[in-house]
Amino acid sequence: MDLDLNVRKDGDHSVLEVAGEIDVYTAPKLREQLIELVSDGSYHIVVDLEKVDFLDSTGLGVLVGGLKRVRNHDGSLQLVCTQEKILKIFRITGLTKVFPIHSSVSEAISSAPAE
Amino acid sequence: MDAVAGVGPATVRLAFPPEPRLLGTVRLVVGIVARKAGMGAEGIEDLKVAVSETCAVAVGDLTRAGRQDPIEIDLVETPDRFGIEVRDRAPTPARDAAGPDQPEVDDRELGLALVGALVDDLKTATLEGGGNRTSFWLRRDPLDPGGLGPHPLDPLEPGGLDVRPPDPDLPPPLT
């Protein structure tokens, strides 16, 4: 399964919908998308992981890299995820303390600081 | 070779070239074999993450070393546990070498943390002549029914993955 990415604007936020499997093969595509968003001036990003079937450590690294980039611009990167198998990955690695994780895009946007 | 795993005779043995694009296929096959062995959904997901992380390290090491040696995976079913052993022929120094394309985060440390948290009896060792062996087990949920029958998906995909029963002429796994 490949990785599908879709970006849309919602006010001051960019919502990045991710579908498929994020692993060492597909993670570079996600990294490039996050870099492009920040380069284009999107500093408040919501990454929707609801359609992600698999996430590995490479994918986690890409998300952490994205978080560092937006923070360099006083921005935010929030996640949307309710799948237990994906949440488990964040919990094991301690990244639930790093990323705000929400149950819906609207919840993420309402809690994120806007520009 | 060093004795590490003690996982016993393989139920299924896979071999695939060190190409990242094949990791998804490996996960698919591992998931199907584990499902047919009666593993529960959570255990299957844990196994898929653990084997994918282990194989990703091997793929990276072999790629950096310019090697195309196949990565071998033994899947072992016992009445109460499911075991996996991954073997690669990456030169030992590659495991400690800094690659030219360093990630922003140490994916390997995250990966090792994941594998260690998800499985039981994680063991790693260096193989004589170069290479690495990683093995681990996952206990079968006692509530899981034994064997759920055939999966509708065909595990075979074109592109180099070799799925075959263990060769009876091969030496037995090391214990």
Interface residues (C-beta under 8 A of the other chain):
Chain A: M1 E21 D23 V24 Y25 F54 D56 S57 T58 L60 G61 V64 G65 K68 K85 K88 I89 I92 T93
Chain B: P20 R21 L23 G24 R27 E42 E45 K48 V49 S52 E53 A56 V59 G60 P103 E104 V105 D106 D107 R108 L110 G111 A113 L114 A117 L118
